[in-house]
């Protein structure tokens, strides 16, 4: 048996739209283990691709 969803895609879209309307430039929406919507918003710029740590598997599976 399945359980009815606690929220819909529109709820997540509304949360993201609200955070952006509030002036946040970076918005991340996730679902916690209890099934609650978690919104993380920040004005910090996104990290540059070079500043992200290299993945050790890149030498085995090169990026495309």
C-alpha positions in Angstrom: 0.0 0.0 0.0 1.1 3.5 -0.6 0.7 6.6 1.5 -0.7 9.8 0.0 1.9 12.5 -0.5 2.2 15.1 2.2 2.8 17.8 -0.4 2.7 18.4 -4.1 5.1 19.6 -6.7 3.3 23.0 -6.7 4.2 23.3 -3.0 7.9 22.9 -3.7 7.7 25.4 -6.6 5.9 27.9 -4.4 8.6 27.6 -1.7 11.3 28.2 -4.3 9.5 31.1 -5.9 8.8 32.7 -2.5 12.5 32.5 -1.5 13.6 34.1 -4.8 10.9 36.8 -4.5 12.4 37.5 -1.0 15.7 38.3 -2.7 17.7 35.2 -2.2 19.9 34.3 -5.1 20.6 30.7 -4.2 17.7 28.5 -3.2 17.8 24.8 -2.4 14.8 22.8 -1.6 14.9 19.3 -0.1 12.8 16.8 1.8 13.9 15.6 5.2 13.5 12.1 6.6 10.2 13.0 8.2 8.8 14.1 4.8 9.0 17.9 5.5 10.0 20.4 2.9 13.3 22.1 3.8 14.3 25.4 2.1 17.9 26.6 2.3 18.3 30.1 0.9 21.4 32.2 0.6 22.8 35.4 -1.0 26.2 33.9 -1.3 27.5 33.4 -4.9 27.7 29.8 -6.2 31.1 28.2 -5.7 33.2 28.2 -8.9 33.7 24.8 -10.5 37.4 25.0 -9.9 36.9 25.4 -6.1 35.0 22.2 -5.8 37.1 19.3 -4.6 38.1 16.9 -7.4 36.3 13.6 -7.4 38.8 10.7 -7.1 36.8 8.7 -9.6 37.4 11.3 -12.3 40.6 9.5 -13.2 38.7 6.3 -13.8 35.5 7.8 -15.3 36.6 11.0 -17.1 34.1 13.9 -17.3 32.4 14.5 -20.6 
